[in-house]
């Protein structure tokens, strides 16, 4: 028979090897996880902020001004101020002698009929302004990225 002392029992209980994470290992793992999650959050946030800039079609301005130019070719300027321009289309336009308004509405440049309907030309611009001298309308737009666009329309 083997005799076990109290000291041997205590040593086997206290100094028995347990396999587990140390506190320092857990802290390092959590730190790495937090760093990875913060990098993913930063990348997703920057993608969402720049998504419109990445997929922005610069031809929107040209298409809008071409449509406006076709509509106002030979048109007669009736009334103008800094927020709207009233004109009457020429006899050669597909809707001859019809009155339209070119308006600045919130952050949009649009054309409205005399009584109803509207056609948005440019959306989500930072600032618009109209300047009329004699029969020439100068349209100035500043977009979200502070680019300045100018276009001139000549009326009859």
FIPAPA-753740 format. One record per atom (N, C-alpha, C, O): atom name; x, y, z. Coordinates in pm, 1 decimal. Atoms other than C-alpha are relative to their C-alpha. Example, Ala and Ser with C-alpha at 12.3 -4.5 7.8 and 13.67 -1.06 7.14 Angstrom:
BEGIN
["N",[89.0,-119.0,0.0]]
["CA",[1230.0,-450.0,780.0]]
["C",[90.0,120.0,0.0]]
["O",[193.6,118.1,66.5]]
["N",[-82.0,-119.0,-6.0]]
["CA",[1367.0,-106.0,714.0]]
["C",[-77.0,109.0,73.0]]
["O",[-26.1,219.8,89.9]]
***
This chain:
BEGIN
["N",[79.0,-116.1,0.0]]
["CA",[0.0,0.0,0.0]]
["C",[85.0,124.9,0.0]]
["O",[186.9,134.3,68.5]]
["N",[-76.7,-122.9,12.4]]
["CA",[117.9,340.7,-89.2]]
["C",[-65.2,107.1,85.2]]
["O",[-187.1,124.5,85.6]]
["N",[49.6,-104.1,-87.7]]
["CA",[87.5,622.4,155.1]]
["C",[8.0,133.9,-72.0]]
["O",[113.2,168.9,-125.6]]
["N",[4.8,-130.8,65.9]]
["CA",[-22.2,964.7,15.2]]
["C",[-12.7,104.2,109.1]]
["O",[-101.7,99.6,194.0]]
["N",[3.8,-105.8,-101.5]]
["CA",[53.0,1267.8,220.1]]
["C",[-94.4,111.1,-44.9]]
["O",[-134.1,120.6,-161.1]]
["N",[87.7,-112.6,32.2]]
["CA",[-162.2,1573.2,238.8]]
["C",[67.5,95.2,-97.0]]
["O",[2.6,155.0,-182.8]]
["N",[-74.3,-91.2,87.6]]
["CA",[107.9,1772.5,68.5]]
["C",[-4.2,-49.2,-143.1]]
["O",[-22.1,33.0,-233.0]]
["N",[5.4,53.7,135.4]]
["CA",[113.4,1544.0,-236.5]]
["C",[-139.4,18.9,-61.8]]
["O",[-152.1,47.9,-180.7]]
["N",[136.9,-20.8,49.4]]
["CA",[-265.0,1567.3,-266.7]]
["C",[-18.4,145.6,-38.4]]
["O",[-74.3,176.1,-143.7]]
["N",[12.4,-143.5,28.5]]
["CA",[-249.2,1945.4,-249.0]]
["C",[77.1,35.8,-124.5]]
["O",[24.9,111.4,-206.5]]
["N",[-80.8,-30.1,118.9]]
["CA",[29.1,1962.3,-512.0]]
["C",[-67.2,-51.9,-127.2]]
["O",[-62.6,15.3,-230.2]]
["N",[65.8,52.6,119.7]]
["CA",[-164.2,1743.3,-754.1]]
["C",[-124.0,81.0,-35.7]]
["O",[-158.3,92.6,-153.4]]
["N",[119.2,-81.1,27.5]]
["CA",[-474.9,1961.4,-717.4]]
["C",[40.4,137.2,-52.8]]
["O",[-16.6,183.5,-151.6]]
["N",[-36.6,-136.7,34.3]]
["CA",[-302.2,2300.9,-742.1]]
["C",[84.3,4.8,-126.9]]
["O",[60.6,90.8,-211.8]]
["N",[-93.6,-8.9,110.6]]
["CA",[-29.5,2227.8,-995.1]]
["C",[-35.2,-91.5,-115.8]]
["O",[50.2,-119.8,-200.0]]
["N",[43.5,83.5,111.8]]
["CA",[-228.2,2007.5,-1228.6]]
["C",[-12.5,88.1,-123.2]]
["O",[-69.0,197.2,-114.8]]
["N",[4.2,-79.0,123.4]]
["CA",[-193.4,2130.1,-1589.9]]
["C",[-139.7,-5.7,-59.2]]
["O",[-196.8,-112.6,-80.4]]
["N",[129.0,-12.9,66.2]]
["CA",[-514.9,2255.9,-1741.3]]
["C",[23.7,60.6,-137.3]]
["O",[101.7,155.0,-150.1]]
["N",[-14.9,-58.5,133.4]]
["CA",[-541.6,2322.9,-2114.4]]
["C",[-114.1,98.3,-21.8]]
["O",[-230.9,60.3,-30.2]]
["N",[97.8,-106.3,21.2]]
["CA",[-716.4,2655.3,-2166.3]]
["C",[74.2,122.9,-50.1]]
["O",[197.0,129.7,-46.0]]
["N",[-61.2,-125.0,41.8]]
["CA",[-660.7,3002.6,-2307.0]]
["C",[43.7,78.3,121.8]]
["O",[-21.2,76.0,226.3]]
["N",[-40.7,-93.7,-102.6]]
["CA",[-465.9,3243.2,-2098.1]]
["C",[-73.6,130.9,-24.3]]
["O",[-123.9,155.8,-133.8]]
["N",[67.4,-129.0,12.9]]
["CA",[-612.2,3583.2,-2035.9]]
["C",[67.4,85.9,-105.9]]
["O",[-0.8,155.0,-181.6]]
["N",[-72.2,-79.5,99.9]]
["CA",[-343.0,3745.7,-2248.2]]
["C",[-30.9,-48.3,-141.8]]
["O",[-42.0,33.7,-232.9]]
["N",[34.4,52.7,132.9]]
["CA",[-422.1,3515.5,-2543.1]]
["C",[-138.7,45.4,-41.4]]
["O",[-160.0,80.6,-157.4]]
["N",[136.8,-45.4,28.8]]
["CA",[-792.2,3606.1,-2520.5]]
["C",[0.8,148.0,-35.8]]
["O",[-68.1,189.0,-129.2]]
["N",[-6.7,-143.0,28.5]]
["CA",[-708.7,3977.1,-2512.6]]
["C",[61.2,27.2,-137.5]]
["O",[12.6,113.2,-211.0]]
["N",[-62.1,-17.1,131.7]]
["CA",[-480.1,3949.4,-2816.2]]
["C",[-98.0,-42.0,-109.6]]
["O",[-107.0,25.4,-212.2]]
["N",[99.0,45.2,99.1]]
["CA",[-749.2,3754.5,-3005.9]]
["C",[-110.9,103.2,-17.2]]
["O",[-152.3,131.9,-129.5]]
["N",[103.4,-103.4,8.6]]
["CA",[-1010.9,4016.1,-2922.5]]
["C",[51.1,125.7,-69.3]]
["O",[-21.8,187.4,-147.0]]
["N",[-59.5,-116.0,65.4]]
["CA",[-777.4,4295.9,-3030.4]]
["C",[9.3,-20.4,-150.6]]
["O",[-23.4,70.1,-227.3]]
["N",[-8.3,30.7,143.1]]
["CA",[-716.6,4129.4,-3366.5]]
["C",[-139.1,0.2,-63.2]]
["O",[-157.0,52.4,-173.3]]
["N",[137.8,0.8,51.6]]
["CA",[-1089.8,4072.1,-3413.9]]
["C",[-55.1,141.7,-12.7]]
["O",[-120.2,173.7,-112.2]]
["N",[46.8,-138.1,4.7]]
["CA",[-1166.9,4436.4,-3332.8]]
["C",[66.4,75.8,-114.4]]
["O",[0.1,153.4,-183.2]]
["N",[-70.5,-65.6,110.8]]
["CA",[-902.0,4556.9,-3579.1]]
["C",[-58.0,-42.5,-135.5]]
["O",[-78.7,41.3,-223.2]]
["N",[55.3,50.0,127.1]]
["CA",[-1040.7,4337.6,-3858.1]]
["C",[-139.6,57.6,-23.2]]
["O",[-170.7,101.4,-134.0]]
["N",[135.3,-55.3,15.0]]
["CA",[-1399.5,4450.9,-3793.3]]
["C",[1.9,149.4,-27.5]]
["O",[-79.9,198.4,-105.4]]
["N",[-7.2,-143.7,26.3]]
["CA",[-1299.1,4817.4,-3785.0]]
["C",[49.8,28.0,-141.6]]
["O",[6.3,124.7,-204.1]]
["N",[-45.7,-16.6,138.9]]
["CA",[-1113.5,4779.0,-4116.8]]
["C",[-114.3,-27.9,-97.7]]
["O",[-130.1,44.1,-196.3]]
["N",[114.3,32.1,86.4]]
["CA",[-1420.5,4616.8,-4274.7]]
["C",[-101.8,113.6,4.7]]
["O",[-155.9,152.5,-98.8]]
["N",[93.4,-111.6,-13.4]]
["CA",[-1642.1,4895.5,-4137.6]]
["C",[50.0,122.2,-76.5]]
["O",[-28.4,188.0,-144.9]]
["N",[-57.1,-114.1,71.9]]
["CA",[-1406.5,5163.0,-4275.7]]
["C",[-11.6,-18.5,-150.8]]
["O",[-48.1,75.1,-222.0]]
["N",[8.0,25.1,143.9]]
["CA",[-1395.6,5000.3,-4619.5]]
["C",[-143.9,9.7,-51.0]]
["O",[-167.8,66.7,-157.5]]
["N",[140.3,-8.9,42.1]]
["CA",[-1774.3,4964.7,-4638.7]]
["C",[-51.0,144.1,3.1]]
["O",[-123.6,186.3,-86.9]]
["N",[42.3,-139.6,-9.6]]
["CA",[-1830.1,5322.7,-4524.2]]
["C",[58.6,83.1,-113.3]]
["O",[-12.6,163.0,-174.1]]
["N",[-61.2,-77.7,108.9]]
["CA",[-1583.5,5466.3,-4775.4]]
["C",[-56.9,-41.0,-135.4]]
["O",[-70.3,43.2,-224.3]]
["N",[62.8,42.6,125.4]]
["CA",[-1736.8,5256.2,-5053.3]]
["C",[-136.5,66.5,-16.3]]
["O",[-167.5,117.4,-124.0]]
["N",[133.3,-60.6,9.3]]
["CA",[-2088.1,5383.6,-4974.1]]
["C",[8.5,151.1,-21.8]]
["O",[-74.0,207.9,-93.4]]
["N",[-15.9,-143.8,19.1]]
["CA",[-1965.2,5743.4,-4954.2]]
["C",[45.9,34.1,-141.2]]
["O",[7.5,137.8,-195.2]]
["N",[-55.5,-29.1,132.1]]
["CA",[-1783.2,5721.9,-5286.9]]
["C",[-71.8,-71.7,-112.7]]
["O",[-32.4,-58.6,-228.6]]
["N",[70.3,77.3,102.0]]
["CA",[-2029.7,5497.5,-5470.8]]
["C",[-54.5,90.1,-109.9]]
["O",[-41.1,58.9,-228.2]]
["N",[56.0,-88.7,100.5]]
["CA",[-2201.5,5787.6,-5643.0]]
["C",[109.3,62.9,-84.9]]
["O",[91.0,83.0,-205.0]]
["N",[-110.2,-57.7,76.9]]
["CA",[-1870.0,5939.2,-5744.0]]
["C",[61.4,-104.4,-93.3]]
["O",[100.9,-71.9,-205.2]]
["N",[-59.2,104.3,82.8]]
["CA",[-1741.2,5605.9,-5874.7]]
["C",[-84.2,-28.9,-123.8]]
["O",[-30.3,-52.8,-231.9]]
["N",[88.6,35.5,109.7]]
["CA",[-2045.5,5543.8,-6092.3]]
["C",[-71.9,121.1,-57.5]]
["O",[-176.2,106.0,-121.1]]
["N",[62.4,-122.2,48.9]]
["CA",[-2126.3,5906.9,-6177.8]]
["C",[24.6,13.1,-149.7]]
["O",[137.8,2.1,-196.7]]
["N",[-9.6,-14.6,144.6]]
["CA",[-2197.1,5957.6,-6543.9]]
["C",[10.5,148.2,-31.6]]
["O",[-85.5,222.6,-11.7]]
["N",[-20.1,-141.2,27.1]]
["CA",[-2051.8,6290.5,-6651.3]]
["C",[-80.3,48.1,-119.4]]
["O",[-92.6,168.9,-139.7]]
["N",[75.2,-42.2,117.0]]
["CA",[-2261.6,6291.4,-6966.2]]
["C",[-139.9,47.5,36.3]]
["O",[-212.1,95.1,-51.4]]
["N",[132.6,-48.0,-40.4]]
["CA",[-2575.4,6375.7,-6762.2]]
["C",[-18.6,146.6,-36.7]]
["O",[-124.3,185.7,-86.2]]
["N",[7.4,-142.3,30.8]]
["CA",[-2499.4,6745.2,-6805.4]]
["C",[-16.7,20.8,-150.5]]
["O",[-100.4,100.4,-193.1]]
["N",[7.6,-17.3,144.6]]
["CA",[-2446.0,6713.5,-7180.0]]
["C",[-135.0,-45.4,-55.3]]
["O",[-191.8,20.6,-142.3]]
["N",[130.1,50.2,46.9]]
["CA",[-2762.4,6506.1,-7232.2]]
["C",[-110.4,98.5,37.0]]
["O",[-198.0,127.1,-44.6]]
["N",[102.5,-94.5,-44.5]]
["CA",[-2971.5,6750.8,-7029.2]]
["C",[3.3,127.1,-84.8]]
["O",[-101.3,178.3,-124.9]]
["N",[-10.1,-123.8,77.1]]
["CA",[-2839.2,7051.7,-7217.8]]
["C",[-36.2,-21.3,-147.2]]
["O",[-88.7,69.6,-211.4]]
["N",[42.7,28.6,137.5]]
["CA",[-2890.8,6884.1,-7555.8]]
["C",[-152.2,-3.6,-10.2]]
["O",[-209.4,49.8,-105.2]]
["N",[147.2,3.2,-1.7]]
["CA",[-3255.1,6815.2,-7467.9]]
["C",[-56.1,141.9,11.3]]
["O",[-151.8,177.3,-57.6]]
["N",[45.4,-137.1,-18.1]]
["CA",[-3296.8,7173.7,-7352.3]]
["C",[25.8,82.9,-125.7]]
["O",[-57.2,165.1,-164.6]]
["N",[-33.6,-73.7,121.5]]
["CA",[-3124.4,7309.0,-7661.2]]
["C",[-96.7,-33.1,-114.1]]
["O",[-136.5,56.0,-189.2]]
["N",[97.1,37.8,102.7]]
["CA",[-3355.8,7111.8,-7891.3]]
["C",[-134.8,65.5,26.1]]
["O",[-203.0,107.8,-67.2]]
["N",[129.5,-56.7,-35.6]]
["CA",[-3657.8,7242.1,-7705.1]]
["C",[-3.6,150.9,-19.8]]
["O",[-107.2,206.2,-56.6]]
["N",[-2.1,-146.1,6.4]]
["CA",[-3547.2,7606.2,-7707.1]]
["C",[49.6,54.2,-133.2]]
["O",[58.9,175.8,-150.0]]
["N",[-48.3,-47.9,131.2]]
["CA",[-3417.5,7621.8,-8065.6]]
["C",[-110.8,81.5,-66.2]]
["O",[-218.0,29.0,-96.3]]
["N",[96.9,-88.9,62.5]]
["CA",[-3599.3,7917.5,-8216.1]]
["C",[-111.2,44.3,92.5]]
["O",[-205.9,108.3,46.8]]
["N",[105.9,-36.2,-94.7]]
["CA",[-3808.6,7966.1,-7899.3]]
["C",[6.0,148.5,34.1]]
["O",[108.6,214.4,17.1]]
["N",[10.4,-141.1,-36.2]]
["CA",[-3924.0,8305.1,-7781.4]]
["C",[-0.2,11.5,152.4]]
["O",[-77.1,-56.4,220.5]]
["N",[-8.3,-25.3,-143.7]]
["CA",[-3830.0,8427.7,-7433.1]]
["C",[-113.4,93.9,40.0]]
["O",[-124.2,204.3,-13.4]]
["N",[114.2,-80.5,-42.8]]
["CA",[-4141.1,8559.5,-7257.8]]
["C",[26.5,73.1,131.1]]
["O",[-6.2,191.0,144.4]]
["N",[-21.3,-57.8,-132.6]]
["CA",[-4034.2,8620.7,-6897.4]]
["C",[116.1,-74.8,65.2]]
["O",[134.1,-194.5,42.9]]
["N",[-113.6,65.5,-66.2]]
["CA",[-3726.4,8551.7,-6685.6]]
["C",[31.2,68.9,131.4]]
["O",[22.2,191.1,142.6]]
["N",[-56.6,-51.0,-124.4]]
["CA",[-3601.8,8592.1,-6330.9]]
["C",[108.7,-97.4,45.2]]
["O",[152.5,-181.4,-33.4]]
["N",[-112.8,82.7,-44.4]]
["CA",[-3336.5,8422.2,-6116.3]]
["C",[-37.9,-142.9,34.9]]
["O",[50.8,-224.1,61.2]]
["N",[42.6,136.6,-33.4]]
["CA",[-3547.5,8108.1,-6046.9]]
["C",[-76.6,-69.9,-112.1]]
["O",[-87.1,-192.6,-111.9]]
["N",[75.9,64.0,106.7]]
["CA",[-3753.4,8049.9,-6361.4]]
["C",[6.0,83.1,-126.8]]
["O",[25.5,204.6,-123.6]]
["N",[1.0,-62.2,131.9]]
["CA",[-3765.9,8125.5,-6732.3]]
["C",[-121.7,-53.3,-73.6]]
["O",[-139.2,-174.6,-85.2]]
["N",[118.7,37.2,75.6]]
["CA",[-4089.1,8123.2,-6930.4]]
["C",[28.9,24.2,-147.8]]
["O",[71.5,133.1,-186.2]]
["N",[-24.0,-14.0,143.6]]
["CA",[-4059.8,8058.5,-7305.4]]
["C",[-107.5,-72.9,-78.5]]
["O",[-178.7,-158.5,-26.0]]
["N",[95.2,62.6,91.9]]
["CA",[-4272.2,7959.3,-7602.9]]
["C",[79.7,-65.4,-111.6]]
["O",[166.7,-2.9,-172.3]]
["N",[-76.3,74.4,100.9]]
["CA",[-4146.8,7692.7,-7841.9]]
["C",[-26.4,54.1,-140.0]]
["O",[-127.5,119.5,-165.6]]
["N",[9.8,-45.1,138.9]]
["CA",[-4090.9,7763.2,-8208.7]]
["C",[-102.8,-84.6,-75.1]]
["O",[-147.1,-188.5,-26.4]]
["N",[95.8,72.9,82.5]]
["CA",[-4326.0,7651.5,-8484.2]]
["C",[56.6,-128.6,-56.4]]
["O",[-19.3,-214.4,-101.5]]
["N",[-64.0,120.3,54.4]]
["CA",[-4073.8,7386.9,-8593.6]]
["C",[17.1,-110.5,104.7]]
["O",[53.8,-222.8,69.9]]
["N",[-13.8,99.5,-106.2]]
["CA",[-4068.5,7206.8,-8257.4]]
["C",[-116.9,-98.1,-6.7]]
["O",[-222.2,-63.4,-60.2]]
["N",[106.2,101.0,10.7]]
["CA",[-4275.9,6886.7,-8222.1]]
["C",[-128.5,41.1,71.6]]
["O",[-235.5,-9.1,37.4]]
["N",[117.8,-60.4,-62.5]]
["CA",[-4514.6,7078.1,-7989.7]]
["C",[9.3,150.4,-24.3]]
["O",[57.3,223.2,62.7]]
["N",[-21.5,-141.4,35.5]]
["CA",[-4527.7,7417.5,-8163.4]]
["C",[-84.3,95.1,84.9]]
["O",[-197.6,65.4,122.6]]
["N",[63.5,-111.7,-69.6]]
["CA",[-4615.0,7740.4,-7980.4]]
["C",[-59.1,-41.0,136.2]]
["O",[-166.0,6.0,175.3]]
["N",[41.6,40.3,-133.7]]
["CA",[-4646.2,7573.2,-7641.5]]
["C",[90.6,69.9,101.4]]
["O",[210.6,85.3,78.7]]
["N",[-76.4,-72.4,-102.2]]
["CA",[-4537.9,7757.2,-7326.6]]
["C",[55.7,-98.3,103.7]]
["O",[-13.9,-187.7,152.0]]
["N",[-69.0,81.1,-100.1]]
["CA",[-4285.9,7597.9,-7091.1]]
["C",[72.6,91.1,97.6]]
["O",[104.3,206.0,67.0]]
["N",[-81.5,-70.0,-99.0]]
["CA",[-4106.3,7704.4,-6776.1]]
["C",[123.8,-83.0,29.8]]
["O",[114.7,-203.0,56.0]]
["N",[-124.6,61.4,-46.2]]
["CA",[-3745.2,7623.0,-6704.2]]
["C",[17.5,49.6,142.9]]
["O",[27.7,170.0,166.2]]
["N",[0.0,-38.1,-141.6]]
["CA",[-3724.2,7616.7,-6322.3]]
["C",[115.8,-62.1,76.5]]
["O",[167.4,-168.6,42.7]]
["N",[-88.4,55.9,-101.5]]
["CA",[-3482.4,7570.3,-6040.3]]
["C",[-91.3,-40.5,115.0]]
["O",[-157.3,43.7,175.9]]
["N",[87.8,51.5,-104.2]]
["CA",[-3664.5,7349.6,-5792.4]]
["C",[84.0,-85.6,93.4]]
["O",[129.8,-193.5,55.9]]
["N",[-89.9,63.6,-97.7]]
["CA",[-3470.8,7248.8,-5480.3]]
["C",[136.6,-17.9,-64.6]]
["O",[199.5,81.4,-101.1]]
["N",[-131.6,24.1,60.7]]
["CA",[-3154.9,7085.2,-5620.9]]
["C",[-16.8,-63.3,-137.5]]
["O",[57.6,-153.4,-176.2]]
["N",[33.4,59.8,128.7]]
["CA",[-3304.9,7011.8,-5959.8]]
["C",[-29.1,111.0,-100.4]]
["O",[-87.0,214.3,-66.7]]
["N",[37.3,-84.8,112.5]]
["CA",[-3329.9,7183.7,-6296.2]]
["C",[-106.3,-76.6,-76.7]]
["O",[-84.3,-190.7,-117.4]]
["N",[108.6,71.8,65.2]]
["CA",[-3661.3,7098.5,-6458.1]]
["C",[-75.8,91.7,-94.4]]
["O",[-70.0,214.2,-84.6]]
["N",[89.6,-70.6,90.7]]
["CA",[-3897.6,7197.2,-6734.6]]
["C",[-141.3,-42.4,35.4]]
["O",[-170.2,-161.2,49.4]]
["N",[140.1,29.7,-28.0]]
["CA",[-4267.4,7224.1,-6656.9]]
["C",[-85.9,57.4,-111.3]]
["O",[-50.7,156.6,-175.2]]
["N",[96.6,-54.0,94.4]]
["CA",[-4561.5,7271.7,-6883.6]]
["C",[-69.3,119.9,60.4]]
["O",[-50.9,151.4,178.0]]
["N",[67.5,-119.5,-49.0]]
["CA",[-4777.5,7577.1,-6855.0]]
["C",[-97.4,-33.3,113.0]]
["O",[-112.4,44.7,207.1]]
["N",[99.3,34.7,-101.2]]
["CA",[-5039.8,7394.3,-6649.8]]
["C",[33.7,-126.6,78.7]]
["O",[-8.3,-139.7,193.7]]
["N",[-24.0,127.8,-68.7]]
["CA",[-4908.6,7048.0,-6560.7]]
["C",[126.3,-66.9,-52.3]]
["O",[181.2,-28.8,-155.7]]
["N",[-112.9,84.1,38.9]]
["CA",[-4624.8,6795.5,-6577.0]]
["C",[134.3,67.5,21.4]]
["O",[145.3,190.1,25.3]]
["N",[-137.1,-52.2,-4.7]]
["CA",[-4252.3,6831.7,-6537.2]]
["C",[96.8,-106.4,-50.4]]
["O",[71.6,-226.4,-40.3]]
["N",[-107.1,86.4,49.2]]
["CA",[-3937.2,6686.7,-6691.1]]
["C",[128.0,41.1,72.1]]
["O",[179.2,150.5,48.1]]
["N",[-126.8,-34.7,-65.7]]
["CA",[-3630.0,6677.9,-6466.1]]
["C",[114.8,-9.0,-99.5]]
["O",[127.5,-107.5,-172.3]]
["N",[-116.2,-0.6,88.3]]
["CA",[-3316.7,6771.8,-6656.4]]
["C",[127.0,-37.9,75.2]]
["O",[200.8,-126.7,32.7]]
["N",[-117.4,27.9,-82.8]]
["CA",[-3047.4,6772.6,-6388.3]]
["C",[-44.1,-16.2,143.8]]
["O",[-120.3,65.4,195.9]]
["N",[36.9,29.4,-138.5]]
["CA",[-3081.0,6622.8,-6042.6]]
["C",[121.0,9.6,91.1]]
["O",[235.2,-1.8,46.5]]
["N",[-101.3,6.7,-105.9]]
["CA",[-2885.1,6646.5,-5718.6]]
["C",[120.0,90.8,-24.0]]
["O",[234.7,49.6,-6.3]]
["N",[-106.4,-98.3,14.0]]
["CA",[-2685.2,6956.7,-5796.2]]
["C",[4.6,84.1,127.3]]
["O",[-96.1,97.4,196.7]]
["N",[-13.3,-79.8,-121.4]]
["CA",[-2553.9,7175.8,-5517.8]]
["C",[-61.4,138.7,-16.1]]
["O",[-124.5,190.1,76.3]]
["N",[48.3,-136.6,17.5]]
["CA",[-2645.2,7511.5,-5668.7]]
["C",[-26.6,26.7,-147.7]]
["O",[46.3,-20.7,-234.7]]
["N",[34.7,-45.3,134.7]]
["CA",[-2811.0,7659.5,-5977.7]]
["C",[-16.1,150.9,2.2]]
["O",[-46.2,210.2,105.8]]
["N",[35.3,-141.1,14.2]]
["CA",[-2841.8,8012.9,-6106.1]]
["C",[-28.2,28.8,-146.9]]
["O",[29.3,-32.1,-237.0]]
["N",[33.5,-49.9,132.8]]
["CA",[-2993.7,8186.1,-6406.2]]
["C",[45.8,145.0,-7.7]]
["O",[35.7,220.6,88.9]]
["N",[-35.8,-138.7,25.4]]
["CA",[-2862.0,8506.2,-6555.8]]
["C",[-42.9,30.2,-142.8]]
["O",[3.2,-34.2,-237.0]]
["N",[53.0,-33.3,131.5]]
["CA",[-3046.9,8668.6,-6845.9]]
["C",[47.7,138.9,-39.9]]
["O",[30.8,236.0,33.7]]
["N",[-38.8,-128.0,59.2]]
["CA",[-2900.7,8942.2,-7062.8]]
["C",[-52.8,1.4,-141.5]]
["O",[-18.8,-83.4,-224.0]]
["N",[69.4,-12.3,127.7]]
["CA",[-3106.1,9053.5,-7357.8]]
["C",[-75.3,-129.8,-27.7]]
["O",[-171.4,-159.6,43.2]]
["N",[72.7,123.9,30.4]]
["CA",[-3215.1,8723.2,-7514.2]]
["C",[86.6,-123.8,23.3]]
["O",[57.3,-230.8,-30.1]]
["N",[-91.0,111.6,-28.6]]
["CA",[-2931.5,8501.7,-7383.1]]
["C",[-14.1,-38.7,147.2]]
["O",[-1.9,45.1,236.7]]
["N",[12.2,53.9,-135.1]]
["CA",[-2983.6,8281.2,-7078.1]]
["C",[127.9,-76.0,33.1]]
["O",[169.6,-165.4,-40.5]]
["N",[-118.3,71.0,-48.9]]
["CA",[-2676.8,8171.1,-6885.2]]
["C",[-44.2,-85.5,118.6]]
["O",[-93.7,-33.6,218.7]]
["N",[32.0,93.7,-108.4]]
["CA",[-2734.7,7860.6,-6670.4]]
["C",[131.6,-43.0,63.5]]
["O",[221.2,-93.6,-4.0]]
["N",[-119.4,41.2,-73.8]]
["CA",[-2474.0,7797.3,-6403.9]]
["C",[-41.6,-104.4,103.0]]
["O",[-137.5,-84.8,177.7]]
["N",[26.3,106.0,-97.5]]
["CA",[-2469.5,7476.8,-6200.5]]
["C",[130.9,-38.7,66.6]]
["O",[235.8,-45.5,2.5]]
["N",[-114.9,50.9,-75.7]]
["CA",[-2231.9,7362.2,-5929.5]]
["C",[-43.5,-133.8,57.5]]
["O",[-142.1,-142.1,130.8]]
["N",[40.3,133.8,-43.9]]
["CA",[-2241.0,6989.8,-5862.1]]
["C",[57.5,-32.1,137.3]]
["O",[119.7,52.7,201.3]]
["N",[-41.6,41.3,-135.3]]
["CA",[-2163.2,6794.7,-5545.6]]
["C",[150.7,7.7,21.2]]
["O",[197.1,23.8,134.1]]
["N",[-145.5,1.7,-11.4]]
["CA",[-1791.7,6789.4,-5620.1]]
["C",[60.6,134.9,-33.8]]
["O",[178.3,145.5,-68.1]]
["N",[-41.2,-139.1,20.9]]
["CA",[-1773.7,7167.3,-5664.3]]
["C",[45.4,30.1,-142.6]]
["O",[117.6,127.1,-165.9]]
["N",[-29.9,-30.6,140.3]]
["CA",[-1740.4,7145.3,-6042.1]]
["C",[-104.6,98.3,-49.6]]
["O",[-223.4,84.1,-20.8]]
["N",[89.5,-103.8,49.3]]
["CA",[-1889.7,7445.9,-6215.2]]
["C",[-27.7,-24.6,-148.2]]
["O",[63.9,-46.8,-227.4]]
["N",[43.6,19.8,137.1]]
["CA",[-2090.1,7405.9,-6536.3]]
["C",[-74.0,125.8,-44.4]]
["O",[-152.4,182.5,31.7]]
["N",[70.6,-114.3,56.0]]
["CA",[-2209.8,7688.8,-6759.1]]
["C",[-53.4,-37.4,-137.0]]
["O",[11.6,-107.8,-214.2]]
["N",[60.3,25.2,130.2]]
["CA",[-2443.8,7675.2,-7054.6]]
["C",[-78.4,123.6,-40.5]]
["O",[-141.7,188.7,42.6]]
["N",[65.9,-119.8,52.0]]
["CA",[-2582.9,7949.7,-7274.9]]
["C",[-108.0,-41.2,-100.4]]
["O",[-83.6,-121.3,-190.7]]
["N",[109.9,21.5,92.8]]
["CA",[-2920.6,7943.3,-7450.4]]
["C",[-39.0,134.2,-60.4]]
["O",[-55.7,233.7,10.0]]
["N",[39.9,-124.4,66.8]]
["CA",[-3013.3,8202.0,-7708.4]]
["C",[-144.4,-12.7,-44.4]]
["O",[-182.0,-108.0,-112.5]]
["N",[140.7,-4.3,36.1]]
["CA",[-3378.9,8291.7,-7749.0]]
["C",[-23.0,105.8,-106.2]]
["O",[64.8,187.6,-133.3]]
["N",[39.6,-99.7,99.4]]
["CA",[-3559.7,8495.7,-8014.9]]
["C",[-42.0,127.8,68.4]]
["O",[-79.0,224.3,1.6]]
***
